[in-house]
Amino acid sequence: MSDSSIVRRDFLQRLGVGSLGAAVAGNLAARAFAAEQPQEKKWQPVSDRKIRFGIVGYGVCQFGAQFGFQDHPNVEVVAVSDLFPERREGLMKACRCSKSYESLEVLVQDPNIEAVFVATDAPSHARHCIDVLNHGKHAMTAVPAVWGSIEDAARLVETVKKTGLRYMMAETSFFRPDCYAMRQVYGAGGLGRLVYSEGEYYHYLAQPIGSYKEWRLGSPPLWYPTHSTAYYVGVTGKRLTAVSCAGFRGTFPQNQPGANQYNNPMTDEIALFQTSEGGASRMLMCKSIFGIVEERGRVFGERGWMDATGYHGAAQELPDTARPPLPPGVPAGGHGGSHGPLANEFVTAILEDREPLVSVYEALAMTVPGVVAHQSALKDGETLQVPQFDPRKA
């Protein structure tokens, strides 16, 4: 609870319950709850079937093995791939798998594979997932869904619709304790419509991270937006509809003229979005603020607000906000313990033949706004409309 909340509460208490003014104010005053209640939950399997997985990508972050598919009781990792032989060997060892292929393009031709986790370079995510789906396999991708291309977004959603297969983007903020709690409270009506929300992704690095064909070097900050935009889209299921974005031109060598393949001068981008609820949402991705590496968000609604997992608002009772239990042996993993829950959600969605929580529509609703925000930054903050890719309602 913030100091300001404590001061306000103490002030109201000193007025006394006999005062009409205090009674009215007391009804409006924030009541803080612990949003992540300790729960003794046990994972319940929905099937004893094992899905045959392929896993692709074991680069600098080694994401191919970081989500715990190899430990899930409903998964058999039957093949892995990376373009580099030593990385293929590392991924085989990490996933306890004896078969590998030299590329995703070869792996997807294996008829024994039912689903693929695409943990490749960001510029290839859309192309790779389209290839996976067109070969009759379910696809889960690392973030973002597309890399700066609205056209790729349209191709991706059309492929998902055409194939009828399951697609999911592994946005980690969705299963961070705060975002998960916000989503449950919002769904129960504890926040009402959101007037304002914030999503912040700070990633300062004194030296650039290595990457395949230097895709990370000098890249537009809000082409990698989803850690931030999840704090609106992933809380409400609503949409970011228009944007004005300010870009900061930092001093990193990779963002100087001619120094990167994107001709991008921005090291930091701060976007103000309009939302489909009629509110506003500030989303940022900053690389040059010294020393900070963090993902966080806050939400402010007509009935309450949340900062981290603390709720302050009108609701007398809150829903259960503890995250679902994981299968035995599956680690929660990194990014706030989100990796394991994301893998389990994708596996369960396939077994139950349903849309995953972060479907193609939610994935594009988080990714595309960042692409448009960068366009706005290059136009000195001009307000631009955000294309929507949701299915048309009958």
N, C-alpha and C positions, 0 to 999 in steps of 0.2 A: 504494500500500500504506500502511496506517495505521502510525503510530509504534508502537502496541501490538503489531502483527504483527511488526514488525522486532525489537522487544525480545524477544518470545517466541522467535523464530527464533534470535537470537543466544544466548539463554540455553540453548536445547536443544543448539546446536552446541558450546558450551563444556563441556557434560556429557560429550561424547565418545561415539563410536559403540560403544565397548566396554561401556557401561552398559546393562543390560537396561531400566532405567527410561527411559533416553534413546531406546532403540530403539522402545519402545512409544509414547512421547510423539511421536517423530518420525513415526510412522505417522499420528498424529492431527493433527499440526501443519499449519497452513495453508500451502499452496503457492500462490503468487500467479502468475497468468498474465496476459499482455496479451490481453484478450478480443477487441478489434477488431484482427485481424491485417490488415496491408496486403495486399490482393489485387488482382491485375490481372485483372479480369473484364470480359467484353464482353457487352453486351446482345444477346440472341438473340430476334428477332421470332418470334411464334407464328402470325402471319397477316399478310397484306398488306391485309386489309380495313380500311376506315375506318368507325368508328362515328359516327353523326351525333348530336352532342350539343347540348343546350340548357343554358345556364348562367343561374342566377337569383340575383341578390343582389350588390350592390356598395356596401355600407354603409361604416361608419366604418373597418372593417378591410380592406375591398375584397377579401374572400375569394374572390369569384367568379373572379378572375383570378390568385389566388395559388398555385394548385395545378398550374399548367402544362398543363392540358388542351389549350390552344390550341397548344402546342408538341409534343404527342405525335404521332408518325407514324401512329398508328392512330386518330386522332380528327380529325373535321371539326366545328368549332363552327359550326352553321348558324343559331342564333338565341340571343339573350340577352334578359334582362328585369330590370327594377328598377321599383319604383313611382314613382321620381322621374326625370323626363326627363333631367336633367343627369347622373345616375348611369348611366342607360341609355347615354347617349352615351359616357361614360367606359369602360363595360364593353365596348361595341362596339369602341372603339379598342384597348383592352388585348387583346381576343381576336381582333382582326383580322376582325371579323364585320360584315356589312352589313345584317343583319335584326335587328329587336328587337320585342318585344311589351310592352304596358303592364303586364302582370301574369303571374304564374305560371299563373293559371287560364286565361288566353288561350293562353299558350305551349304548354301541354300538349295543346291541341287540334290542334296542327300534326302531321299524320300523317307528316311527313318526319323527325321527331325520334325517335331510338331510346332515348336515355338523357338524364337531367337531373342536373346537380349543383345541389343545393339549398343555397345559402349565404345564406339569409334569416334573419330574427330567430328566436331560439331558441323562443319560444312557438309559432311556426308550423311548426317542423320536422316534427312528426309529421303534422299535417294536410296540409301540402304534399306530403310523401312519399307519403301515402296517395292523394292526388289524382294524383300522377305515376304511381304503380303502377296505379291503376284506369284510367288512360288508356293502359295497355299499354307503359309505358316503364320501363327500369331507373332506380334512384334511388340516388345517393350524397348524404349529408347532412353538413353541418357538425355539430359536437357542440353539445349533447347530443341523444340520439335523441328524448327526450320532455322536457317542461318541467313537472315537478312532478305528473304525472298517471299513476297506475297504469292507469287506464282507457284512456288513449291508448296505453300500452304493449301492452295486450291487443288493441286495434284494429289497431295497426301489425303485430304479428306475424301476426294472422289475415289481413291483406291480403297480406302477403308470401307466406304459404302458399297463399292462394286464387289469386293471379296466377301464381305460379311464376317470377316475375321476380327479378332480382338487386338486392339492397339492401345498402348498405354505409354505415357511419358512419366519417367521417374522423377517427378519434382519433389525434392526432399522436404521443402517447407510444408507440404501437405500433411506430413506425419511428424513434424516437430511438435513438441508438447503444447506450445502456445497456439499455433495455427489450428491444430486438431481441436483444442478446447474451444477456441473461438467459433469454429464451424458447428460444434455441438450446441453451444449456447445460442448462436444465431438461429439454427434450425428449430430450437425450442421456443423461439420468440423472445429470448432474453435481451436481445440488442435492438430489436425493431429494425427499421430501415437504417442503413448506415448513412450518416450525414457526411462523415469524413473518415478516411483510413490512410494508413501509411505502410509502405513496405520498403525496407532498406537493406541493400546488399553492399557491404564495404569489403574491398579486397585489395589491400595495399601490398605491393611487392617491391622491394628495392631492386630486384632483378626479375625480368620476365620469366614465366614458366616455359619450359621447352614444349614444343608441340609439333605435330606432323605438318610438314610444309609451312611451318610458322603461322598456323591459323590463329593462334592467340595473339600474336605480336601486333600491337596497335589496334586491336579490333574495336569496333564501336561498342561502348559500354552496354547500352540497352538492347543490343542484339542478344544479350545474355540476361534477360529480364526476369525470369520466372521465379527465382528465389524471392524477389520482391513482389511481383504481381500476384503471387499466390495469397498474399495477405488481403487481397480483395476477392479475386475470383475463387480462390480456394476456401474462403470463409463463407461467401454468399451464394456462389453459383451464378452470380450476375455478371454483367459485362462492363468493360471499359470502352467507352463509345467515341471519345474525342480527346485530343491531347495537345498541350503546348509544352515544349521541352526546352530547358536551358542547358547548354553544353559548356563545360569548362575546359579550356585549352591549357593543359598542364605542361610541365617542362620535361617529361620523359622523352628520351631520344627517339623512341619508337613511334611517337606521335607528332614528330616534326615533319615538315613538307617532304614528301617523297620517301618517307621511311617505312611505310607499311603498304601492304597490297590493297588496302581499302581506301587509301587517300583520306584517312580519318584523322582529324586533328584533336578529337575530344578524348580526354582521359576520364572525365566524369560527366554523367548526365542525370539531371533531376527533372522529372516529368510531372506535370499536373494534369490528371485525367478527369474528364466528366464520366459519370457512371450511369448505368441504366436505371438506378434507383433515384436519380436526380441529385446525387451527392457529388463529392469531389474526392479524389484519391491521389496522394503524392507518392510516386514510386521513383527510386533512384538506384543507380549502380555507380559506385565511386571507386576509383583505383588509386587516386593520388593523395588521399587524406592519410597523413603519416600514421603508420603503426596499427591500423585497425583492420581486422578481418572478422566480420560479423554479419549475421542475417537476423533481422528482427522486424516486427510489425506491431501496429496498434490499430484498434478499431473503435469508432465512436458512433453510437446510434441513438435513436430517439428514446429507447428504453434502458440503455446502459452502455458501458464502455469497458474495454479490456486492454490492459498493458501486460504483456507476458501472459501468465495464466490467472492473474487476479481479475475478478469480475467486480464491477461497481455499478449498481443499477437497481431497477425496480423489481426484478424477479425475486420472489420469496424462496423459490426452490430452483435448483439447477439440475440439468441432466447429468448423467454419468459422463465425465470427460476423460476418464482414463483410457489410454489407447488400447486397442484390442490385443489380446495375448498372442504370442508367437509360438509356432510349433517348437517342441523340444529340440534343442541343438541349433536353432536358427538364431544367430546373434542380432541384436538390435542394430549394431553397426554405427557408422558415422553420420555426420550432419544431424546431430541431435537425436540419435537413435532412430533414424527414419529409414535406413536402408533395408533392414529386415522386414518392417511393415509394408514397404512398397513391393518387395518381391512377393510376399505372402498375398497381398491384394491382387497382383497380376495372376498368380497361380490359382487363387480361389475364383477369380472372375472366369478363367478358362474352364475350370471344373464345374462351375455353376452356370456356364453359358450365359453370362450377363456382361453389361458394359463395366469396365473397370472404373474406379473412382476418378482417375485422371484420364478420361477418354480422349479421343482425338479432338473433340469439341472443346473440352476444358484446356487441353494442351495448347490449341491454337488461340484460345481466348486469353491465355497468359503470355504467349510468345509474340503474336502479331502486334499487339500494342507497343511493344518495345521497338519493333522494326519501324513503325510509323513515328514513334517518339524520336528516333534518331534522325529521320527525315525532317521533323520539325526543328530539331536543334540546328541542323544545317541551314535552315531557313529562318534563323534568328527567332525561334519560338513561335512561328506561325501556327495557328490552331488548325489541326488536320483531323479528319474523320478516320475512325478505325474500322476497317472492313470486318464484317462478321461472317462466320462460317457455320453457324448453327443450322440444323435442319429446319426447313420451312414447316410451320404449323399448318395442319390441314384446316 
